[in-house]
């Protein structure tokens, strides 16, 4: 990717690298339209939260989207 103009927040590729010594991990990404100045303050943003927890042989991954009050959401493809 050479520019943020090439970024598409509706198509996410999620890589999770398992480490049996780590019980859990969290990550968060921020997304807006890339054009609106002060998008966060204006409520025109989205936060995607990723959380993974391991218990025994089970790995649970949760995804949660939190939108600002004025964000126009769209369908996401997560692979």
mmCIF file of the N, C-alpha and C atoms, coordinates in Angstrom:
data_MODEL
# 
_entry.id   MODEL 
# 
loop_
_atom_site.group_PDB 
_atom_site.id 
_atom_site.type_symbol 
_atom_site.label_atom_id 
_atom_site.label_alt_id 
_atom_site.label_comp_id 
_atom_site.label_asym_id 
_atom_site.label_entity_id 
_atom_site.label_seq_id 
_atom_site.pdbx_PDB_ins_code 
_atom_site.Cartn_x 
_atom_site.Cartn_y 
_atom_site.Cartn_z 
_atom_site.occupancy 
_atom_site.B_iso_or_equiv 
_atom_site.pdbx_formal_charge 
_atom_site.auth_seq_id 
_atom_site.auth_comp_id 
_atom_site.auth_asym_id 
_atom_site.auth_atom_id 
_atom_site.pdbx_PDB_model_num 
ATOM 1   N N  . UNK A 1 1  ? 0.852   -1.160  0.000  1.00 0.00 ? 1  UNK A N  1 
ATOM 2   C CA . UNK A 1 1  ? 0.000   0.000   0.000  1.00 0.00 ? 1  UNK A CA 1 
ATOM 3   C C  . UNK A 1 1  ? 0.903   1.229   0.000  1.00 0.00 ? 1  UNK A C  1 
ATOM 4   N N  . UNK A 1 2  ? 0.703   2.080   -0.961 1.00 0.00 ? 2  UNK A N  1 
ATOM 5   C CA . UNK A 1 2  ? 1.527   3.275   -1.105 1.00 0.00 ? 2  UNK A CA 1 
ATOM 6   C C  . UNK A 1 2  ? 0.884   4.517   -0.495 1.00 0.00 ? 2  UNK A C  1 
ATOM 7   N N  . UNK A 1 3  ? -0.431  4.475   -0.298 1.00 0.00 ? 3  UNK A N  1 
ATOM 8   C CA . UNK A 1 3  ? -1.153  5.647   0.177  1.00 0.00 ? 3  UNK A CA 1 
ATOM 9   C C  . UNK A 1 3  ? -2.381  5.199   0.959  1.00 0.00 ? 3  UNK A C  1 
ATOM 10  N N  . UNK A 1 4  ? -2.843  6.035   1.895  1.00 0.00 ? 4  UNK A N  1 
ATOM 11  C CA . UNK A 1 4  ? -4.070  5.709   2.615  1.00 0.00 ? 4  UNK A CA 1 
ATOM 12  C C  . UNK A 1 4  ? -5.278  5.733   1.690  1.00 0.00 ? 4  UNK A C  1 
ATOM 13  N N  . UNK A 1 5  ? -5.146  6.329   0.505  1.00 0.00 ? 5  UNK A N  1 
ATOM 14  C CA . UNK A 1 5  ? -6.235  6.301   -0.473 1.00 0.00 ? 5  UNK A CA 1 
ATOM 15  C C  . UNK A 1 5  ? -6.504  4.880   -0.954 1.00 0.00 ? 5  UNK A C  1 
ATOM 16  N N  . UNK A 1 6  ? -5.505  4.005   -0.838 1.00 0.00 ? 6  UNK A N  1 
ATOM 17  C CA . UNK A 1 6  ? -5.655  2.609   -1.243 1.00 0.00 ? 6  UNK A CA 1 
ATOM 18  C C  . UNK A 1 6  ? -6.273  1.753   -0.134 1.00 0.00 ? 6  UNK A C  1 
ATOM 19  N N  . UNK A 1 7  ? -6.415  2.288   1.055  1.00 0.00 ? 7  UNK A N  1 
ATOM 20  C CA . UNK A 1 7  ? -6.934  1.545   2.203  1.00 0.00 ? 7  UNK A CA 1 
ATOM 21  C C  . UNK A 1 7  ? -8.437  1.351   2.084  1.00 0.00 ? 7  UNK A C  1 
ATOM 22  N N  . UNK A 1 8  ? -8.904  0.143   2.379  1.00 0.00 ? 8  UNK A N  1 
ATOM 23  C CA . UNK A 1 8  ? -10.330 -0.150  2.402  1.00 0.00 ? 8  UNK A CA 1 
ATOM 24  C C  . UNK A 1 8  ? -10.645 -0.804  3.740  1.00 0.00 ? 8  UNK A C  1 
ATOM 25  N N  . UNK A 1 9  ? -11.258 -0.075  4.635  1.00 0.00 ? 9  UNK A N  1 
ATOM 26  C CA . UNK A 1 9  ? -11.583 -0.579  5.964  1.00 0.00 ? 9  UNK A CA 1 
ATOM 27  C C  . UNK A 1 9  ? -12.708 -1.585  5.988  1.00 0.00 ? 9  UNK A C  1 
ATOM 28  N N  . UNK A 1 10 ? -13.340 -1.836  4.847  1.00 0.00 ? 10 UNK A N  1 
ATOM 29  C CA . UNK A 1 10 ? -14.428 -2.810  4.783  1.00 0.00 ? 10 UNK A CA 1 
ATOM 30  C C  . UNK A 1 10 ? -13.934 -4.213  4.470  1.00 0.00 ? 10 UNK A C  1 
ATOM 31  N N  . UNK A 1 11 ? -12.668 -4.349  4.135  1.00 0.00 ? 11 UNK A N  1 
ATOM 32  C CA . UNK A 1 11 ? -12.084 -5.656  3.857  1.00 0.00 ? 11 UNK A CA 1 
ATOM 33  C C  . UNK A 1 11 ? -10.855 -5.826  4.746  1.00 0.00 ? 11 UNK A C  1 
ATOM 34  N N  . UNK A 1 12 ? -11.035 -6.557  5.835  1.00 0.00 ? 12 UNK A N  1 
ATOM 35  C CA . UNK A 1 12 ? -9.966  -6.739  6.808  1.00 0.00 ? 12 UNK A CA 1 
ATOM 36  C C  . UNK A 1 12 ? -9.443  -8.167  6.756  1.00 0.00 ? 12 UNK A C  1 
ATOM 37  N N  . UNK A 1 13 ? -8.148  -8.307  6.816  1.00 0.00 ? 13 UNK A N  1 
ATOM 38  C CA . UNK A 1 13 ? -7.520  -9.618  6.938  1.00 0.00 ? 13 UNK A CA 1 
ATOM 39  C C  . UNK A 1 13 ? -6.901  -9.667  8.327  1.00 0.00 ? 13 UNK A C  1 
ATOM 40  N N  . UNK A 1 14 ? -7.392  -10.575 9.134  1.00 0.00 ? 14 UNK A N  1 
ATOM 41  C CA . UNK A 1 14 ? -6.948  -10.690 10.519 1.00 0.00 ? 14 UNK A CA 1 
ATOM 42  C C  . UNK A 1 14 ? -5.993  -11.871 10.643 1.00 0.00 ? 14 UNK A C  1 
ATOM 43  N N  . UNK A 1 15 ? -4.792  -11.599 11.111 1.00 0.00 ? 15 UNK A N  1 
ATOM 44  C CA . UNK A 1 15 ? -3.806  -12.651 11.372 1.00 0.00 ? 15 UNK A CA 1 
ATOM 45  C C  . UNK A 1 15 ? -3.649  -12.763 12.882 1.00 0.00 ? 15 UNK A C  1 
ATOM 46  N N  . UNK A 1 16 ? -3.794  -13.966 13.393 1.00 0.00 ? 16 UNK A N  1 
ATOM 47  C CA . UNK A 1 16 ? -3.572  -14.202 14.819 1.00 0.00 ? 16 UNK A CA 1 
ATOM 48  C C  . UNK A 1 16 ? -2.491  -15.260 14.945 1.00 0.00 ? 16 UNK A C  1 
ATOM 49  N N  . UNK A 1 17 ? -1.440  -14.932 15.648 1.00 0.00 ? 17 UNK A N  1 
ATOM 50  C CA . UNK A 1 17 ? -0.318  -15.845 15.832 1.00 0.00 ? 17 UNK A CA 1 
ATOM 51  C C  . UNK A 1 17 ? -0.370  -16.399 17.249 1.00 0.00 ? 17 UNK A C  1 
ATOM 52  N N  . UNK A 1 18 ? -0.724  -17.667 17.339 1.00 0.00 ? 18 UNK A N  1 
ATOM 53  C CA . UNK A 1 18 ? -0.924  -18.324 18.624 1.00 0.00 ? 18 UNK A CA 1 
ATOM 54  C C  . UNK A 1 18 ? 0.397   -18.517 19.373 1.00 0.00 ? 18 UNK A C  1 
ATOM 55  N N  . UNK A 1 19 ? 0.372   -18.224 20.668 1.00 0.00 ? 19 UNK A N  1 
ATOM 56  C CA . UNK A 1 19 ? 1.505   -18.466 21.559 1.00 0.00 ? 19 UNK A CA 1 
ATOM 57  C C  . UNK A 1 19 ? 0.927   -19.070 22.832 1.00 0.00 ? 19 UNK A C  1 
ATOM 58  N N  . UNK A 1 20 ? 1.212   -20.329 23.102 1.00 0.00 ? 20 UNK A N  1 
ATOM 59  C CA . UNK A 1 20 ? 0.598   -21.002 24.245 1.00 0.00 ? 20 UNK A CA 1 
ATOM 60  C C  . UNK A 1 20 ? 1.028   -20.429 25.595 1.00 0.00 ? 20 UNK A C  1 
ATOM 61  N N  . UNK A 1 21 ? 1.995   -19.536 25.620 1.00 0.00 ? 21 UNK A N  1 
ATOM 62  C CA . UNK A 1 21 ? 2.400   -18.884 26.863 1.00 0.00 ? 21 UNK A CA 1 
ATOM 63  C C  . UNK A 1 21 ? 1.607   -17.601 27.135 1.00 0.00 ? 21 UNK A C  1 
ATOM 64  N N  . UNK A 1 22 ? 0.814   -17.169 26.174 1.00 0.00 ? 22 UNK A N  1 
ATOM 65  C CA . UNK A 1 22 ? 0.010   -15.955 26.315 1.00 0.00 ? 22 UNK A CA 1 
ATOM 66  C C  . UNK A 1 22 ? -1.452  -16.365 26.494 1.00 0.00 ? 22 UNK A C  1 
ATOM 67  N N  . UNK A 1 23 ? -2.059  -15.965 27.622 1.00 0.00 ? 23 UNK A N  1 
ATOM 68  C CA . UNK A 1 23 ? -3.442  -16.352 27.901 1.00 0.00 ? 23 UNK A CA 1 
ATOM 69  C C  . UNK A 1 23 ? -4.457  -15.515 27.135 1.00 0.00 ? 23 UNK A C  1 
ATOM 70  N N  . UNK A 1 24 ? -4.105  -14.289 26.811 1.00 0.00 ? 24 UNK A N  1 
ATOM 71  C CA . UNK A 1 24 ? -5.045  -13.433 26.111 1.00 0.00 ? 24 UNK A CA 1 
ATOM 72  C C  . UNK A 1 24 ? -4.356  -12.225 25.509 1.00 0.00 ? 24 UNK A C  1 
ATOM 73  N N  . UNK A 1 25 ? -5.016  -11.636 24.530 1.00 0.00 ? 25 UNK A N  1 
ATOM 74  C CA . UNK A 1 25 ? -4.475  -10.429 23.910 1.00 0.00 ? 25 UNK A CA 1 
ATOM 75  C C  . UNK A 1 25 ? -5.621  -9.572  23.392 1.00 0.00 ? 25 UNK A C  1 
ATOM 76  N N  . UNK A 1 26 ? -5.344  -8.262  23.249 1.00 0.00 ? 26 UNK A N  1 
ATOM 77  C CA . UNK A 1 26 ? -6.338  -7.301  22.758 1.00 0.00 ? 26 UNK A CA 1 
ATOM 78  C C  . UNK A 1 26 ? -5.674  -6.398  21.736 1.00 0.00 ? 26 UNK A C  1 
ATOM 79  N N  . UNK A 1 27 ? -6.477  -5.945  20.792 1.00 0.00 ? 27 UNK A N  1 
ATOM 80  C CA . UNK A 1 27 ? -5.988  -5.011  19.786 1.00 0.00 ? 27 UNK A CA 1 
ATOM 81  C C  . UNK A 1 27 ? -7.160  -4.154  19.339 1.00 0.00 ? 27 UNK A C  1 
ATOM 82  N N  . UNK A 1 28 ? -6.886  -2.961  18.898 1.00 0.00 ? 28 UNK A N  1 
ATOM 83  C CA . UNK A 1 28 ? -7.929  -2.047  18.464 1.00 0.00 ? 28 UNK A CA 1 
ATOM 84  C C  . UNK A 1 28 ? -7.469  -1.322  17.206 1.00 0.00 ? 28 UNK A C  1 
ATOM 85  N N  . UNK A 1 29 ? -8.369  -1.181  16.244 1.00 0.00 ? 29 UNK A N  1 
ATOM 86  C CA . UNK A 1 29 ? -8.074  -0.389  15.055 1.00 0.00 ? 29 UNK A CA 1 
ATOM 87  C C  . UNK A 1 29 ? -9.071  0.764   14.968 1.00 0.00 ? 29 UNK A C  1 
ATOM 88  N N  . UNK A 1 30 ? -8.636  1.837   14.356 1.00 0.00 ? 30 UNK A N  1 
ATOM 89  C CA . UNK A 1 30 ? -9.442  3.046   14.176 1.00 0.00 ? 30 UNK A CA 1 
ATOM 90  C C  . UNK A 1 30 ? -9.711  3.226   12.695 1.00 0.00 ? 30 UNK A C  1 
ATOM 91  N N  . UNK A 1 31 ? -10.921 3.618   12.349 1.00 0.00 ? 31 UNK A N  1 
ATOM 92  C CA . UNK A 1 31 ? -11.275 3.837   10.955 1.00 0.00 ? 31 UNK A CA 1 
ATOM 93  C C  . UNK A 1 31 ? -12.172 5.077   10.846 1.00 0.00 ? 31 UNK A C  1 
ATOM 94  N N  . UNK A 1 32 ? -11.923 5.882   9.838  1.00 0.00 ? 32 UNK A N  1 
ATOM 95  C CA . UNK A 1 32 ? -12.836 6.968   9.482  1.00 0.00 ? 32 UNK A CA 1 
ATOM 96  C C  . UNK A 1 32 ? -12.805 7.109   7.966  1.00 0.00 ? 32 UNK A C  1 
ATOM 97  N N  . UNK A 1 33 ? -13.456 8.122   7.424  1.00 0.00 ? 33 UNK A N  1 
ATOM 98  C CA . UNK A 1 33 ? -13.525 8.239   5.961  1.00 0.00 ? 33 UNK A CA 1 
ATOM 99  C C  . UNK A 1 33 ? -12.236 8.755   5.329  1.00 0.00 ? 33 UNK A C  1 
ATOM 100 N N  . UNK A 1 34 ? -11.276 9.164   6.142  1.00 0.00 ? 34 UNK A N  1 
ATOM 101 C CA . UNK A 1 34 ? -10.005 9.643   5.616  1.00 0.00 ? 34 UNK A CA 1 
ATOM 102 C C  . UNK A 1 34 ? -10.055 11.059  5.076  1.00 0.00 ? 34 UNK A C  1 
ATOM 103 N N  . UNK A 1 35 ? -11.210 11.674  5.109  1.00 0.00 ? 35 UNK A N  1 
ATOM 104 C CA . UNK A 1 35 ? -11.369 13.023  4.556  1.00 0.00 ? 35 UNK A CA 1 
ATOM 105 C C  . UNK A 1 35 ? -11.793 14.052  5.598  1.00 0.00 ? 35 UNK A C  1 
ATOM 106 N N  . UNK A 1 36 ? -12.597 13.638  6.565  1.00 0.00 ? 36 UNK A N  1 
ATOM 107 C CA . UNK A 1 36 ? -13.165 14.553  7.542  1.00 0.00 ? 36 UNK A CA 1 
ATOM 108 C C  . UNK A 1 36 ? -12.138 14.944  8.596  1.00 0.00 ? 36 UNK A C  1 
ATOM 109 N N  . UNK A 1 37 ? -11.872 16.240  8.700  1.00 0.00 ? 37 UNK A N  1 
ATOM 110 C CA . UNK A 1 37 ? -10.972 16.731  9.748  1.00 0.00 ? 37 UNK A CA 1 
ATOM 111 C C  . UNK A 1 37 ? -11.643 16.539  11.104 1.00 0.00 ? 37 UNK A C  1 
ATOM 112 N N  . UNK A 1 38 ? -10.864 16.136  12.107 1.00 0.00 ? 38 UNK A N  1 
ATOM 113 C CA . UNK A 1 38 ? -11.377 15.940  13.466 1.00 0.00 ? 38 UNK A CA 1 
ATOM 114 C C  . UNK A 1 38 ? -12.547 14.960  13.515 1.00 0.00 ? 38 UNK A C  1 
ATOM 115 N N  . UNK A 1 39 ? -12.448 13.890  12.733 1.00 0.00 ? 39 UNK A N  1 
ATOM 116 C CA . UNK A 1 39 ? -13.532 12.904  12.641 1.00 0.00 ? 39 UNK A CA 1 
ATOM 117 C C  . UNK A 1 39 ? -13.879 12.315  14.003 1.00 0.00 ? 39 UNK A C  1 
ATOM 118 N N  . UNK A 1 40 ? -12.873 12.052  14.832 1.00 0.00 ? 40 UNK A N  1 
ATOM 119 C CA . UNK A 1 40 ? -13.149 11.469  16.148 1.00 0.00 ? 40 UNK A CA 1 
ATOM 120 C C  . UNK A 1 40 ? -14.017 12.411  16.980 1.00 0.00 ? 40 UNK A C  1 
ATOM 121 N N  . UNK A 1 41 ? -13.635 13.670  17.032 1.00 0.00 ? 41 UNK A N  1 
ATOM 122 C CA . UNK A 1 41 ? -14.388 14.650  17.813 1.00 0.00 ? 41 UNK A CA 1 
ATOM 123 C C  . UNK A 1 41 ? -15.803 14.839  17.274 1.00 0.00 ? 41 UNK A C  1 
ATOM 124 N N  . UNK A 1 42 ? -15.988 14.638  15.978 1.00 0.00 ? 42 UNK A N  1 
ATOM 125 C CA . UNK A 1 42 ? -17.302 14.802  15.348 1.00 0.00 ? 42 UNK A CA 1 
ATOM 126 C C  . UNK A 1 42 ? -18.141 13.528  15.415 1.00 0.00 ? 42 UNK A C  1 
ATOM 127 N N  . UNK A 1 43 ? -17.587 12.453  15.962 1.00 0.00 ? 43 UNK A N  1 
ATOM 128 C CA . UNK A 1 43 ? -18.329 11.198  16.063 1.00 0.00 ? 43 UNK A CA 1 
ATOM 129 C C  . UNK A 1 43 ? -18.418 10.439  14.757 1.00 0.00 ? 43 UNK A C  1 
ATOM 130 N N  . UNK A 1 44 ? -17.528 10.737  13.812 1.00 0.00 ? 44 UNK A N  1 
ATOM 131 C CA . UNK A 1 44 ? -17.557 10.102  12.496 1.00 0.00 ? 44 UNK A CA 1 
ATOM 132 C C  . UNK A 1 44 ? -16.403 9.109   12.372 1.00 0.00 ? 44 UNK A C  1 
ATOM 133 N N  . UNK A 1 45 ? -16.432 8.098   13.222 1.00 0.00 ? 45 UNK A N  1 
ATOM 134 C CA . UNK A 1 45 ? -15.340 7.126   13.276 1.00 0.00 ? 45 UNK A CA 1 
ATOM 135 C C  . UNK A 1 45 ? -15.878 5.761   13.703 1.00 0.00 ? 45 UNK A C  1 
ATOM 136 N N  . UNK A 1 46 ? -15.025 4.772   13.572 1.00 0.00 ? 46 UNK A N  1 
ATOM 137 C CA . UNK A 1 46 ? -15.336 3.416   14.016 1.00 0.00 ? 46 UNK A CA 1 
ATOM 138 C C  . UNK A 1 46 ? -14.099 2.833   14.701 1.00 0.00 ? 46 UNK A C  1 
ATOM 139 N N  . UNK A 1 47 ? -14.309 2.156   15.808 1.00 0.00 ? 47 UNK A N  1 
ATOM 140 C CA . UNK A 1 47 ? -13.251 1.416   16.483 1.00 0.00 ? 47 UNK A CA 1 
ATOM 141 C C  . UNK A 1 47 ? -13.588 -0.067  16.393 1.00 0.00 ? 47 UNK A C  1 
ATOM 142 N N  . UNK A 1 48 ? -12.657 -0.858  15.910 1.00 0.00 ? 48 UNK A N  1 
ATOM 143 C CA . UNK A 1 48 ? -12.822 -2.311  15.889 1.00 0.00 ? 48 UNK A CA 1 
ATOM 144 C C  . UNK A 1 48 ? -11.935 -2.875  16.986 1.00 0.00 ? 48 UNK A C  1 
ATOM 145 N N  . UNK A 1 49 ? -12.544 -3.598  17.910 1.00 0.00 ? 49 UNK A N  1 
ATOM 146 C CA . UNK A 1 49 ? -11.794 -4.201  19.005 1.00 0.00 ? 49 UNK A CA 1 
ATOM 147 C C  . UNK A 1 49 ? -11.721 -5.708  18.789 1.00 0.00 ? 49 UNK A C  1 
ATOM 148 N N  . UNK A 1 50 ? -10.527 -6.237  18.920 1.00 0.00 ? 50 UNK A N  1 
ATOM 149 C CA . UNK A 1 50 ? -10.271 -7.663  18.768 1.00 0.00 ? 50 UNK A CA 1 
ATOM 150 C C  . UNK A 1 50 ? -9.740  -8.167  20.103 1.00 0.00 ? 50 UNK A C  1 
ATOM 151 N N  . UNK A 1 51 ? -10.311 -9.255  20.595 1.00 0.00 ? 51 UNK A N  1 
ATOM 152 C CA . UNK A 1 51 ? -9.835  -9.839  21.844 1.00 0.00 ? 51 UNK A CA 1 
ATOM 153 C C  . UNK A 1 51 ? -9.772  -11.350 21.688 1.00 0.00 ? 51 UNK A C  1 
ATOM 154 N N  . UNK A 1 52 ? -8.656  -11.940 22.091 1.00 0.00 ? 52 UNK A N  1 
ATOM 155 C CA . UNK A 1 52 ? -8.478  -13.391 22.019 1.00 0.00 ? 52 UNK A CA 1 
ATOM 156 C C  . UNK A 1 52 ? -8.122  -13.911 23.403 1.00 0.00 ? 52 UNK A C  1 
ATOM 157 N N  . UNK A 1 53 ? -8.758  -15.025 23.778 1.00 0.00 ? 53 UNK A N  1 
ATOM 158 C CA . UNK A 1 53 ? -8.468  -15.661 25.055 1.00 0.00 ? 53 UNK A CA 1 
ATOM 159 C C  . UNK A 1 53 ? -8.323  -17.157 24.844 1.00 0.00 ? 53 UNK A C  1 
ATOM 160 N N  . UNK A 1 54 ? -7.342  -17.723 25.510 1.00 0.00 ? 54 UNK A N  1 
ATOM 161 C CA . UNK A 1 54 ? -7.097  -19.160 25.425 1.00 0.00 ? 54 UNK A CA 1 
ATOM 162 C C  . UNK A 1 54 ? -7.400  -19.801 26.765 1.00 0.00 ? 54 UNK A C  1 
ATOM 163 N N  . UNK A 1 55 ? -8.117  -20.918 26.726 1.00 0.00 ? 55 UNK A N  1 
ATOM 164 C CA . UNK A 1 55 ? -8.348  -21.714 27.923 1.00 0.00 ? 55 UNK A CA 1 
ATOM 165 C C  . UNK A 1 55 ? -8.252  -23.175 27.518 1.00 0.00 ? 55 UNK A C  1 
ATOM 166 N N  . UNK A 1 56 ? -7.187  -23.831 27.931 1.00 0.00 ? 56 UNK A N  1 
ATOM 167 C CA . UNK A 1 56 ? -6.968  -25.222 27.531 1.00 0.00 ? 56 UNK A CA 1 
ATOM 168 C C  . UNK A 1 56 ? -6.760  -25.313 26.031 1.00 0.00 ? 56 UNK A C  1 
ATOM 169 N N  . UNK A 1 57 ? -7.557  -26.149 25.385 1.00 0.00 ? 57 UNK A N  1 
ATOM 170 C CA . UNK A 1 57 ? -7.461  -26.336 23.934 1.00 0.00 ? 57 UNK A CA 1 
ATOM 171 C C  . UNK A 1 57 ? -8.386  -25.413 23.157 1.00 0.00 ? 57 UNK A C  1 
ATOM 172 N N  . UNK A 1 58 ? -9.003  -24.462 23.836 1.00 0.00 ? 58 UNK A N  1 
ATOM 173 C CA . UNK A 1 58 ? -9.986  -23.588 23.190 1.00 0.00 ? 58 UNK A CA 1 
ATOM 174 C C  . UNK A 1 58 ? -9.420  -22.177 23.054 1.00 0.00 ? 58 UNK A C  1 
ATOM 175 N N  . UNK A 1 59 ? -9.511  -21.640 21.858 1.00 0.00 ? 59 UNK A N  1 
ATOM 176 C CA . UNK A 1 59 ? -9.137  -20.252 21.590 1.00 0.00 ? 59 UNK A CA 1 
ATOM 177 C C  . UNK A 1 59 ? -10.397 -19.517 21.160 1.00 0.00 ? 59 UNK A C  1 
ATOM 178 N N  . UNK A 1 60 ? -10.758 -18.487 21.892 1.00 0.00 ? 60 UNK A N  1 
ATOM 179 C CA . UNK A 1 60 ? -11.946 -17.699 21.584 1.00 0.00 ? 60 UNK A CA 1 
ATOM 180 C C  . UNK A 1 60 ? -11.510 -16.322 21.106 1.00 0.00 ? 60 UNK A C  1 
ATOM 181 N N  . UNK A 1 61 ? -12.026 -15.912 19.948 1.00 0.00 ? 61 UNK A N  1 
ATOM 182 C CA . UNK A 1 61 ? -11.715 -14.601 19.384 1.00 0.00 ? 61 UNK A CA 1 
ATOM 183 C C  . UNK A 1 61 ? -13.014 -13.813 19.278 1.00 0.00 ? 61 UNK A C  1 
ATOM 184 N N  . UNK A 1 62 ? -13.048 -12.624 19.862 1.00 0.00 ? 62 UNK A N  1 
ATOM 185 C CA . UNK A 1 62 ? -14.217 -11.747 19.793 1.00 0.00 ? 62 UNK A CA 1 
ATOM 186 C C  . UNK A 1 62 ? -13.868 -10.498 19.003 1.00 0.00 ? 62 UNK A C  1 
ATOM 187 N N  . UNK A 1 63 ? -14.807 -10.078 18.181 1.00 0.00 ? 63 UNK A N  1 
ATOM 188 C CA . UNK A 1 63 ? -14.680 -8.833  17.421 1.00 0.00 ? 63 UNK A CA 1 
ATOM 189 C C  . UNK A 1 63 ? -15.856 -7.946  17.802 1.00 0.00 ? 63 UNK A C  1 
ATOM 190 N N  . UNK A 1 64 ? -15.580 -6.683  18.056 1.00 0.00 ? 64 UNK A N  1 
ATOM 191 C CA . UNK A 1 64 ? -16.646 -5.752  18.403 1.00 0.00 ? 64 UNK A CA 1 
ATOM 192 C C  . UNK A 1 64 ? -16.393 -4.422  17.714 1.00 0.00 ? 64 UNK A C  1 
ATOM 193 N N  . UNK A 1 65 ? -17.419 -3.903  17.065 1.00 0.00 ? 65 UNK A N  1 
ATOM 194 C CA . UNK A 1 65 ? -17.325 -2.596  16.410 1.00 0.00 ? 65 UNK A CA 1 
ATOM 195 C C  . UNK A 1 65 ? -18.037 -1.564  17.276 1.00 0.00 ? 65 UNK A C  1 
ATOM 196 N N  . UNK A 1 66 ? -17.362 -0.456  17.523 1.00 0.00 ? 66 UNK A N  1 
ATOM 197 C CA . UNK A 1 66 ? -17.955 0.660   18.259 1.00 0.00 ? 66 UNK A CA 1 
ATOM 198 C C  . UNK A 1 66 ? -17.902 1.872   17.348 1.00 0.00 ? 66 UNK A C  1 
ATOM 199 N N  . UNK A 1 67 ? -19.070 2.421   17.052 1.00 0.00 ? 67 UNK A N  1 
ATOM 200 C CA . UNK A 1 67 ? -19.146 3.545   16.137 1.00 0.00 ? 67 UNK A CA 1 
ATOM 201 C C  . UNK A 1 67 ? -19.408 4.847   16.872 1.00 0.00 ? 67 UNK A C  1 
ATOM 202 N N  . UNK A 1 68 ? -18.847 5.917   16.339 1.00 0.00 ? 68 UNK A N  1 
ATOM 203 C CA . UNK A 1 68 ? -19.175 7.246   16.818 1.00 0.00 ? 68 UNK A CA 1 
ATOM 204 C C  . UNK A 1 68 ? -20.632 7.543   16.483 1.00 0.00 ? 68 UNK A C  1 
ATOM 205 N N  . UNK A 1 69 ? -21.204 8.522   17.127 1.00 0.00 ? 69 UNK A N  1 
ATOM 206 C CA . UNK A 1 69 ? -22.633 8.813   16.986 1.00 0.00 ? 69 UNK A CA 1 
ATOM 207 C C  . UNK A 1 69 ? -23.044 9.208   15.570 1.00 0.00 ? 69 UNK A C  1 
ATOM 208 N N  . UNK A 1 70 ? -22.105 9.647   14.743 1.00 0.00 ? 70 UNK A N  1 
ATOM 209 C CA . UNK A 1 70 ? -22.452 10.097  13.393 1.00 0.00 ? 70 UNK A CA 1 
ATOM 210 C C  . UNK A 1 70 ? -21.777 9.261   12.307 1.00 0.00 ? 70 UNK A C  1 
ATOM 211 N N  . UNK A 1 71 ? -21.250 8.087   12.664 1.00 0.00 ? 71 UNK A N  1 
ATOM 212 C CA . UNK A 1 71 ? -20.538 7.256   11.692 1.00 0.00 ? 71 UNK A CA 1 
ATOM 213 C C  . UNK A 1 71 ? -21.522 6.450   10.855 1.00 0.00 ? 71 UNK A C  1 
ATOM 214 N N  . UNK A 1 72 ? -21.320 6.439   9.549  1.00 0.00 ? 72 UNK A N  1 
ATOM 215 C CA . UNK A 1 72 ? -22.126 5.639   8.632  1.00 0.00 ? 72 UNK A CA 1 
ATOM 216 C C  . UNK A 1 72 ? -21.436 4.290   8.460  1.00 0.00 ? 72 UNK A C  1 
ATOM 217 N N  . UNK A 1 73 ? -21.983 3.256   9.086  1.00 0.00 ? 73 UNK A N  1 
ATOM 218 C CA . UNK A 1 73 ? -21.355 1.943   9.040  1.00 0.00 ? 73 UNK A CA 1 
ATOM 219 C C  . UNK A 1 73 ? -21.673 1.225   7.728  1.00 0.00 ? 73 UNK A C  1 
ATOM 220 N N  . UNK A 1 74 ? -20.888 0.212   7.433  1.00 0.00 ? 74 UNK A N  1 
ATOM 221 C CA . UNK A 1 74 ? -21.110 -0.607  6.243  1.00 0.00 ? 74 UNK A CA 1 
ATOM 222 C C  . UNK A 1 74 ? -20.716 -2.042  6.560  1.00 0.00 ? 74 UNK A C  1 
ATOM 223 N N  . UNK A 1 75 ? -21.088 -2.949  5.687  1.00 0.00 ? 75 UNK A N  1 
ATOM 224 C CA . UNK A 1 75 ? -20.787 -4.365  5.869  1.00 0.00 ? 75 UNK A CA 1 
ATOM 225 C C  . UNK A 1 75 ? -19.283 -4.580  5.773  1.00 0.00 ? 75 UNK A C  1 
ATOM 226 N N  . UNK A 1 76 ? -18.756 -5.414  6.651  1.00 0.00 ? 76 UNK A N  1 
ATOM 227 C CA . UNK A 1 76 ? -17.327 -5.720  6.668  1.00 0.00 ? 76 UNK A CA 1 
ATOM 228 C C  . UNK A 1 76 ? -17.108 -7.172  6.255  1.00 0.00 ? 76 UNK A C  1 
ATOM 229 N N  . UNK A 1 77 ? -16.014 -7.415  5.569  1.00 0.00 ? 77 UNK A N  1 
ATOM 230 C CA . UNK A 1 77 ? -15.561 -8.767  5.274  1.00 0.00 ? 77 UNK A CA 1 
ATOM 231 C C  . UNK A 1 77 ? -14.281 -8.974  6.059  1.00 0.00 ? 77 UNK A C  1 
ATOM 232 N N  . UNK A 1 78 ? -14.306 -9.933  6.981  1.00 0.00 ? 78 UNK A N  1 
ATOM 233 C CA . UNK A 1 78 ? -13.134 -10.214 7.807  1.00 0.00 ? 78 UNK A CA 1 
ATOM 234 C C  . UNK A 1 78 ? -12.713 -11.648 7.548  1.00 0.00 ? 78 UNK A C  1 
ATOM 235 N N  . UNK A 1 79 ? -11.480 -11.804 7.089  1.00 0.00 ? 79 UNK A N  1 
ATOM 236 C CA . UNK A 1 79 ? -10.968 -13.151 6.827  1.00 0.00 ? 79 UNK A CA 1 
ATOM 237 C C  . UNK A 1 79 ? -9.727  -13.397 7.632  1.00 0.00 ? 79 UNK A C  1 
# 
